[in-house]
Amino acid sequence: MLWLRMFLVALRLAWPHLLTPWRSPLLRWRVATYGLLGADGRALHADDVTPADLLRFTLRHRAALLRFLRWAAAL
């Protein structure tokens, strides 16, 4: 039951840009403020986040993202 609620939270947060999450202004801003670094070692600006950057961020921080979904599903 918890996994279903977590899935529904993730779906609700990603809905406007479900198939293209790297175009979401909220996700790009969130990734940029989290301190994602580009290939050159500099902090990425939200406008510079690419699909590869978002995938790398998701894979690197998947435990924290799952904790957030678990917390949000419990609300």
C-alpha positions in Angstrom: 0.0 0.0 0.0 2.9 2.4 0.8 4.4 1.8 -2.6 1.2 2.7 -4.3 0.9 6.0 -2.4 4.6 6.7 -3.2 3.9 6.1 -6.8 0.9 8.4 -6.7 2.9 11.2 -5.1 5.6 10.8 -7.8 3.0 10.8 -10.5 1.3 13.9 -9.1 4.6 15.8 -8.8 5.8 14.9 -12.3 2.4 15.0 -14.1 2.8 18.2 -16.2 6.1 16.9 -17.6 5.7 13.1 -17.1 7.3 12.1 -20.4 9.9 14.9 -20.4 10.9 15.6 -16.8 14.0 17.5 -17.8 11.7 20.3 -19.2 10.0 20.8 -15.8 11.0 24.1 -14.4 10.4 22.8 -10.8 12.6 19.8 -11.3 15.4 21.7 -13.1 15.4 24.3 -10.3 15.4 21.6 -7.7 18.3 19.8 -9.3 20.3 23.0 -9.7 19.7 24.0 -6.0 20.8 20.6 -4.9 24.2 21.3 -6.2 24.5 19.2 -9.3 27.8 19.8 -11.0 28.3 19.8 -14.8 31.0 18.0 -16.7 33.4 21.0 -16.2 32.9 20.8 -12.4 30.9 24.0 -12.1 27.4 24.1 -10.6 24.7 23.8 -13.2 22.2 26.5 -13.7 18.6 25.4 -14.0 18.4 26.3 -17.7 21.5 24.1 -18.4 20.1 20.8 -17.0 20.0 18.1 -19.7 18.2 14.8 -19.7 21.6 13.1 -18.9 22.1 15.4 -16.0 18.7 14.6 -14.6 19.2 10.9 -15.0 22.6 11.1 -13.3 21.1 13.1 -10.5 18.2 10.5 -10.1 20.6 7.6 -10.0 23.1 9.2 -7.6 20.4 10.4 -5.2 17.8 7.6 -5.5 17.9 6.8 -1.8 17.1 10.4 -0.8 14.4 10.6 -3.4 12.8 7.4 -2.1 13.0 8.7 1.4 11.2 11.9 0.3 8.5 9.9 -1.5 8.0 7.7 1.6 7.7 10.8 3.7 5.3 12.5 1.3 3.1 9.3 1.1 2.8 9.2 4.8 1.3 12.7 5.0 
